[in-house]
Amino acid sequence: MEENFKSIDGVIEKLALISDAVDSLFPEGKSAVVFQLNNEEFKKVQNNFREIDKNHKQFKIDISGVEFIFLEETSLSDEIDTVSDNQD
């Protein structure tokens, strides 16, 4: 891994380790990891990134070619409710 990532709580470093492991496992593939987190965990991760709008319920980052997608716990149920409403 070429870049050094640092965060106060170690989240970025742990994601970098996951990225390295995924890349080692599937070096020729495209990889994405999805996390659905409760509000507290979601905000903890989100606070590591300045440019992210704090009002969003989802965001993604790329670490060494592995895409990490973060969903706030309520965002998936909001999406399902929206789909259900449109089908009525």
N, C-alpha and C positions, 0 to 999 in steps of 0.2 A: 504494500500500500504506500502510495507516494506522499499523500498529504498527512499532516498531523492535525488531529481534531482534539479540542479540549473543551470540557464543560465543567461547570461547578460541581454538578452532582454525578458526573461520570457517564451520563446517558450517551453522549457522542462517542466516547471511547468504546462502550459496549456495542453500539451499533456498528462501529468500524470493525470490531472483532467478528460480528455476525456477517458483515459484508465480505471479509476475508474468507470466512468459512464457506459461505455460499459460492464465492468465486472459485475456491479450491474444489468444491464438489461438482460444479457445473461450469468449467472454464469457457466453454463455447456457447453457453446459453445466455439468454436475457433473463434476469431475475428480478422479482418484486416480492417484497415482504409486506404484509398488511397487518396492522395492529388496530383493534377496536378497543379503546381505552375509556375508563370512567373519566369524569370531568377533571378530577385532581391529577391523575396521571397524564392526561392529554395536555393540560396547561403546563405541567412540569416539563414535558418534552418541548412544547411550543415555545416556552420561554427561552430556549437555547438559540432561537433564531429571531433576529431583529426585524427582518423584512416581512415577516408573516403577520398578516392582519389578525389581530386577536379575536375578531368576531367570527372568523371562519370556523366551521365545525370539522374541517378536514384539510389536510395539506400533505405534500409529498416532498421528499428530499432524495438526492442521489449521492451515494457515497461509493466512490470507486466503481461506478457502473451498476451498482445494485440500487434499485429504487425502493425506498421505504415509504409506505403510505400509512398515514395516521388518521383514524376516524374517531371522532368523539362518540361515545356510547349512544347518545341520542340521535346522531346524524343518520344512522342506518334505519332506525325506526321512523324518523321523519320522512326518509326517502320512501319507505314502504307505505306509509300513510298517504303520501302524495300520489303514488301509483294507484292505490286502492280508490282514492277519491276520483281520479281520472277515469277509472273503469266503470263507475256507477252511472 
